[in-house]
Amino acid sequence: MRSLNDKEAVWMALSDLFVDHDIDHEHIANQVVHLTISEVEHILFYELAPVCMSNLLMPAPTVCERFSEDYVLSSVAQHLEKMQSNGFYRRKVLLKIKLYKIFLKRDWLKLMARMRRAQKKHVNDLQNYDF
């Protein structure tokens, strides 16, 4: 298995928000602590949700534990390419993003709170580090 680049690792961490089990918001926040909240929000709703949201909308979600790397990486890459090349697809996705934000509001608020805490801890750790 190849190692993930930074963007791919963020996709994989955030994909845990779309599986049918208890979500570890703390763990996800620690995986994305190096990004701003607005960067994570963009990645979550514009890059990942259009690919993974269907799992949560199924009566019996097919992905219960974790999405496969192959699925997430190839599907998000295809989605982003289509967003660039197909205006109708792009407009359709932009409308759906409003629904994704409503549907994921509770988990997004929890994740933002954990990210803020992790970022403060990271800054405090750096300030207390003796160079």
N, C-alpha and C positions, 0 to 999 in steps of 0.2 A: 504494500500500500504506500502511495506517495504521501509526502508531507503536504499539508495545506498551506496556502499563502494566507496572509492576514485576513483578507476579505472573505475567503472561503471558510476560515475558522469562525468568523463572525456569523456567516450564514448558518453554519452547523449549530453554533451555540443558540442562536435565536430560533432555529427550527424546533427546539424543545418546547416552545410556546404553542405549537400546533399538534402535539401528541395527546393521546387520551390517557393521561396519568397525572399524578400530582406534579406540579411545576416547581422546580427549585430556582426561584427568582434570584436568590443570592448567588448561586453558582453561575447563572447566566450573566448577572451583573459583573461578576469578577472576570468573566471571559471578554467582556466588552468595555472594561473600565478605561482603557486607553483612548476611547472615542468620546466625542461629545454626545449629549443626549439628542441633539438634532440630527447628528450623523446616524445614530442608532435608529431613530425614528424613521428616517428616510430608508435605510436598509430594510427595516422590518416591514414597513407598509408598501414601499414601492418596488422592492426587489424580491422579498421573500413571501409575503402574504399572498400575492397573486398565484404563487406556485403551491403553497402548503395549506392555504385556508380550506380548501375542499375537504381535507381530512376531518376538520372540526365540524363541518356542516353535514357530514354523513350521519345517518341514524346509528350506525355501528362503524366507528372509525376503523380504517384498515391499519393505520400506524398507531400502535399503542405505546411503544417504548422509545423508539428513536428512528428518525428517517435515515435511510442509507445515504452515505456520502455521494455515491454515484448518482442517485436520484436528484438530490438537492443541487449538486454542482452542475449537472447537465441541464436540469430543468430551469434553473435560474439563469444560466447562460443563454439558453434558448429564449426565455422570456425577455431578457434584456435586449437581445438581438432583434426580436420582434417589435419591442417598444420603439426601437430606432427606425425600423424599416416600414412599419405598417401603421398608418395614422388612425384607421378605424379601431384596430386592436388597442392602441395607446389611449384613445378616448374612452373605450369600453373599460379598460383597467382603471383609468382615473376616476370614473364614476363608481366602480366597485370599491376603490380605496376608502371612500366615505363610509361604506358599510363595514369594511374591515376595521376601521377605527372605532366604530360603535361596538362591534362585536368583541373586540380585544381590549376595550377601554379599561376594564378592571385589571387585567394582567399587565397592560402597559403602564398603568399608574403604579402598580407594585414594583415593576421593573425599574421605573424611573426613580422611585424612592430608594431602592437598593443600590442603584448606580450612584446616586448622589452620596450615599453613605460610603460606598466603596471609593469614590473619587476623593472624598474628604480624608478618608483613612490613608489613601495613597499619598496625598499631599502632606499629611502630618508625618507619615513615615519618611518621606524625602527630607522634610525640614528637620527631623530628629536624627537623620543619618549623619554620622560624623565622617566627613570626607577627609 
